[in-house]
Amino acid sequence: PSANSEVETRALQALWRNLYKDRRGTGVTDAAPADTTGLVVSMHSYSNLVLFPWGWTTQYKTGNDAPLREMAREMARLAGGWQYGQPGEVLYNAA
């Protein structure tokens, strides 16, 4: 298996990309406008991790890092005390 390799995952990803258009700027640290709707979910049940962007580096934070971090913290708490953070903070960076 690889990221988004399952049929169900690909279908959900396509649905979400259709429903929630990317409204960020062109820079990796550009935040989406405050009125942007959408979602980001990355729960890794095998590792008990809640991850959020960016996965390829911890050098940069998204423009929405603070609210993503707060959401991940709460998701991790509700899951029973999972770890949360950018992948490179709690696991490793991935391309």
Beta strands, then each sheet from edge to edge (+ up, - down):
strand 1: 43-44
strand 2: 49-51
strand 3: 83-85
sheet 1: 1+ 2- 3-
end
